[in-house]
Amino acid sequence: MGPHSRGAYDAFFLEPNTAWHRRYEALRAVFVEEEPLHDVAQQFGVRYGTLRNWASEFRAAHDLGQAAPFFSRCRTACSAARKTTRAAR
């Protein structure tokens, strides 16, 4: 293995620190890992109803061919962050 151990990056995925990242990981657990909604809600510290709404919104957007909101928001936020960084130089 390279200079970094596998565990060095685990926390990024297992302990998301932004709302959009937490939503992504929770939905991934529901749809990919097929974990029960109640378990996932508890794991990510959200209410069952909130997670159920996220899943419903994701299904509806996906069925309409729309991009997942966490990716479009990231592009917007990342773009703004790059502009701020460039302006500070």
N, C-alpha and C positions, 0 to 999 in steps of 0.2 A: 504494500500500500504506500501511497505517497507520503509527503512530509506531515500531512494532517491525518489524524485517526478518524475513522468513520463517526465516532461519537462527537467529534468537534462541531458538527453541523446539525446534530439531532435536535437541539433546542429550537432552532429556527422553525422547524416543521412541527415539533411537538408542543411548543409553547408560543403560539403566534401572539405578537404584541400590538397588532393593529386590528381594528374592527373588521376591515375587509379581508385581512389574512385569516382571522378567526372564522369568518363566515365561509371562506373558501375551504379551509381544512374541515370544518364541520360538515359541509355539504359533500366533500370528498368522502368522509367517513360514512355518510348515509348512502350515497350512490355507488361508490366504488367498493368500499369495504362491507357494505350492506349491514351496518350496525344499526340496532334499533334506535329510533328517534329519542326515546327517553334516556338511553345510555349516553348518546352523543350530546344531548342538551346538558346533562350533568357534567360530562367531561369538559365541555367548553364553557361552562358557566353561564348558559343562557336558559331561558324558560322553554319548556316543551312547545308551547304555542308559537313562540318566536321562531324556533327552528322549523316547525311545521310550515309557517308562513314563508320562510326563506326557501324551503324546498318547493313549495307551490309556485312561488315567483320564478324560481329557477326553471322549473318544468315549463311554465307558460312561455317564458322568454325563449327557451331552447326550442320549443315546438314551433315558435314563430320565426326561428332562424336568427334571433338576435344574439349579440355577444353577451357573455356573462358580465354582470355589472362590475365585478371586482377587477376585470381586465381593462375595461374602458376607463374606470376611475383611476387605475394605476397609471395609464398612459397620460391622463390629464395631470395628475399629481406629479408624476415624474417629469413631465415637460415643464411644469411650473418650477419645480425644484432645480432643474438644469438652468432655466433662465435666471433664477435668483443667484445661483452659484456663479454664472458667467458675469452677472452685473456686479457682484462683489469683488471680482478680480481686478 
